[in-house]
Every structure is written in C-alpha cells, then in structure tokens.
C-alpha cells in the first residue's frame, strides 16, 4: 500500500481543521445571545480596545441569579461594592482607551432591567461607544 | 525475542502504524471539537449623555413601549396600537414612516431617534427583537427610557 498520498490527505485535513477552528477568547462566557438580523460585524482587530461585559445566569448559593462578569471576575448586581468596582474598571478602561468600545453580551433570557443597568453604568462612566452582542440571523443572500 | 540488528546496518525504518494512529486521533479530535458558528455581531447603542443646554430638539423622538399583556409581550408604537412580538410588521412600517418624515435633504436629522420604554422584567431577547426592527428601518439613534 502506498502511504504517501494518504498521509498527504490526512495532513491536509488536519491543517484545515487547525486553521478553521477558532477558539473563543477567555473573556467571552458561554451564554445564549439573542438573535438579530440587522447587526454589524465586529471589526475591531485589537481585542484589547474592547471591554466585554457578560450578563448571564450563574449558580449562587441560593439558586440561579443574574451576574455581570468581566475578564472572569464576577460582579453581583445587588452588591453596591461590586458595582462600584465594575464602574472603576470601566472608568480605567475609558482613561486608557478613550475610543474603546464596550460590548454588552447579555443572555437573551435575562431581564431587561439588568441590561439597562449596565448600559447606564457605561453612560455614567463616559463610555459612549456601546454595542450589544447578538448572534446573527443571516439572510439568504449572506449565507 | 527478536535478534538485534547487526551494527553495520544503518538504514532507518520508519514505522508508519503509530504515526497514522496519532494522526487519525488528531483528525478525529478536530472533527469532533470543531463547531462552525458565525461570529458574533453587535447592535451599536451609543450611550451619550444628554447634552444640556443644546437647545430644543428639532425632531420629536418616536416612542416605543414594550410591555406585558394578556397574550404575552406586546409592542406599542405612537398609534397606541399593540402588536405581538410575532407580528411586528406594522411597527416596522411606523418606524419607516417616521424615518421618511425626518429625511429632509437626503440626510436623517441627527435628533431623529427612537426611545424605548420597556417594563423591567421583560426578557432581553424581546428588546433585541425591537432593536433589530429599529435597525432595519435604518434609524441610528436609540435611547432607553
């Protein structure tokens, strides 16, 4: 049996999967985003210019609750000190990257008030560029 | 036990079987773990502070209310008519009308926007549905009440 062509093909497949796989960055938690048809691509190439806040459910001692997370740190919406810390980090980010963008990645099932609270926090911190992350619902032409 | 090869024999024999084993394992690993998902997108929502002393806004905002009703979540536009989340066509029409009214001289007035008033406990995905409509009508400014 001539092995060379077979190994060629197999290597090609491996390289394809290596290249095609995109590993999610650590700051994006796994959650189910809402779907939208008319959303923009995220095209900031430099991820450090982006402040990603996740709004998701988490298991706390007393059942499921909504939390905010940023770079792995968890902030409870009910805790004033947590919100103060998150606000501080937002302010810091704004100071370092004045044209940076805040992305709010909210689970589609959380209540509206949780998202509004983060949005308000961004406004208070002076972050004007805010975006809501969504999953694309691609139209037929785009598919 | 096999006899060791004589020292003089220096030809290298490449054993293919373990290599193919490993390669197949890798191949199967990548085939199983790869998930092809479209990358996330975003709906921009500028969180600008209200300009104070900027004068009177020339254009009235269009108000959309998202609330709970007996049949589920409904959206009400300026006409006060209520539409369920699955039949938002008329709302899009109202949004487009609003946009066309404000399209003087080919450019949308910078004050033209939509303000969204939503009940606190409504699911975020319902709001995104409405935001999606506003984007479809090409109205750039969204404000949350």
Contacts between the chains, C-beta under 8 A, distances in Angstrom:
chain1	res1	chain2	res2	distance
A	3	B	16	5.6
A	3	B	20	7.8
A	7	B	19	8.0
A	7	B	20	7.4
A	7	B	23	7.2
A	10	B	20	7.7
A	10	B	23	5.3
A	10	B	24	7.2
A	10	B	27	6.0
A	11	B	23	7.2
A	13	B	27	5.7
A	14	B	23	6.8
A	14	B	26	5.6
A	14	B	27	5.6
A	14	B	30	6.5
A	17	B	27	7.4
A	17	B	30	3.5
A	17	B	31	6.6
A	17	B	34	5.5
A	18	B	30	6.8
A	20	B	34	6.5
A	20	B	36	7.5
A	21	B	30	6.6
A	21	B	33	7.2
A	21	B	34	5.1
A	22	B	39	7.6
A	28	B	40	7.9
A	33	B	40	6.6
A	34	B	124	6.2
A	34	B	125	3.8
A	34	B	128	3.8
A	34	B	129	7.5
A	35	B	125	7.7
A	35	B	128	7.5
A	36	B	41	7.3
A	36	B	43	6.0
A	36	B	128	5.5
A	36	B	129	7.7
A	36	B	131	6.9
A	36	B	132	4.1
A	36	B	135	7.4
A	37	B	132	5.6
A	37	B	136	6.9
A	38	B	43	7.7
A	38	B	132	5.4
A	38	B	135	3.8
A	38	B	136	4.8
A	39	B	41	3.6
A	39	B	42	5.9
A	39	B	43	5.2
A	39	B	132	7.6
A	39	B	135	7.2
A	40	B	41	5.9
A	40	B	42	5.7
A	40	B	43	7.4
A	40	B	44	6.4
A	41	B	39	7.6
A	41	B	41	5.8
A	42	B	39	7.2
A	42	B	40	6.5
A	42	B	41	6.4
A	42	B	42	5.4
A	55	B	124	7.8
A	102	B	47	8.0
A	103	B	42	6.2
A	105	B	40	7.7
A	106	B	124	5.1
A	107	B	124	7.1
A	108	B	123	6.6
A	108	B	124	5.6
A	108	B	125	3.4
A	108	B	128	6.9
A	109	B	123	5.8
A	109	B	124	7.2
A	109	B	125	6.9
A	110	B	123	7.3
A	110	B	124	5.2
A	111	B	120	6.3
A	111	B	121	5.0
A	111	B	122	6.9
A	111	B	123	6.8
A	111	B	124	7.1
A	112	B	66	7.8
A	112	B	118	4.9
A	112	B	119	7.2
A	112	B	120	6.2
A	112	B	121	7.3
A	112	B	122	4.9
A	112	B	123	7.2
A	112	B	124	5.7
A	112	B	126	7.8
A	112	B	127	5.4
A	113	B	120	4.0
A	113	B	121	7.1
A	114	B	124	7.5
A	115	B	124	5.3
A	115	B	127	7.3
A	116	B	118	7.8
A	116	B	144	5.6
A	119	B	45	7.0
A	119	B	47	5.9
A	119	B	144	6.2
A	120	B	47	7.9
A	122	B	47	4.8
A	123	B	47	4.0
A	123	B	48	7.5
A	123	B	49	6.1
A	126	B	49	7.8
A	127	B	47	6.4
A	128	B	46	5.5
A	128	B	47	5.8
A	128	B	48	5.1
A	129	B	44	7.5
A	129	B	46	6.8
A	130	B	44	7.3
A	130	B	45	5.2
A	130	B	46	6.5
A	130	B	47	4.6
A	131	B	42	3.6
A	131	B	43	6.4
A	131	B	44	4.9
A	131	B	45	6.6
A	132	B	42	6.2
A	132	B	43	4.6
A	132	B	45	6.0
A	132	B	128	6.9
A	132	B	131	7.1
A	133	B	40	5.0
A	133	B	41	7.4
A	133	B	42	5.5
A	134	B	40	6.9
A	134	B	41	5.7
A	134	B	42	6.8
A	134	B	43	5.9
A	134	B	128	6.0
A	134	B	132	8.0
A	135	B	38	7.2
A	135	B	40	6.4
A	135	B	41	7.5
A	136	B	38	5.1
A	136	B	39	7.9
A	136	B	40	7.6
A	136	B	41	4.8
A	138	B	38	6.5
